[in-house]
Amino acid sequence: MYQKYAELRDKANVTDYEVAKQTGVSTSTLTNWKYGRYKPKMNKLMALAKYFDVSLETLVETDINQ
């Protein structure tokens, strides 16, 4: 999931800080996802999907296909 998030973030040309500020998903949470410390909760995934204007399935598709 983090890889897809990073792609969307880079495409939107925003930083983790900007995403955190707009979505309420903290930068520490994003870092924990990056290093696999824990999996994202549904409400946080939904906030990110809404922020990037993509479906929830699009955001998590790399996890589903593995």
C-alpha positions in Angstrom: 0.0 0.0 0.0 2.8 2.4 0.8 4.3 2.1 -2.7 1.0 3.1 -4.3 0.6 6.0 -1.8 4.1 7.2 -2.7 3.3 7.1 -6.4 0.1 9.1 -5.9 2.0 11.6 -3.6 4.8 12.1 -6.1 2.4 12.4 -9.0 0.5 15.1 -7.0 3.8 16.8 -6.2 3.1 17.0 -2.5 5.0 16.0 0.7 4.1 13.6 3.4 3.7 16.7 5.7 1.1 18.2 3.3 -0.8 15.0 3.0 -0.8 14.6 6.8 -2.0 18.1 7.3 -4.9 17.7 4.8 -6.0 14.1 5.8 -5.2 13.8 9.5 -3.0 10.8 8.8 0.2 11.6 10.7 3.6 11.5 9.1 4.6 9.0 11.7 1.8 6.7 10.6 2.9 7.0 7.0 6.5 6.1 8.1 5.2 3.1 10.0 3.4 1.9 6.9 6.5 2.5 4.8 8.6 0.2 7.1 5.8 -2.4 7.5 5.5 -1.8 11.3 1.7 -2.0 10.9 -1.0 -2.0 8.3 -3.2 1.0 7.7 -6.7 1.2 9.2 -9.7 1.6 7.0 -10.5 5.2 8.0 -7.0 6.3 7.2 -7.1 4.5 3.8 -10.4 6.2 3.0 -9.0 9.6 3.9 -6.1 9.1 1.6 -8.3 7.8 -1.2 -10.5 10.8 -0.9 -7.5 13.2 -0.8 -6.0 11.7 -4.0 -9.4 11.3 -5.6 -9.0 7.6 -6.3 -11.0 4.6 -5.3 -10.1 2.6 -2.2 -9.4 -0.3 -4.6 -6.9 1.8 -6.5 -5.0 2.7 -3.4 -4.7 -0.8 -2.2 -4.5 -2.7 -5.5 -0.8 -3.6 -5.2 -1.6 -5.4 -1.9 -4.5 -7.3 -3.4 -2.5 -8.4 -6.4 0.4 -9.8 -4.4 
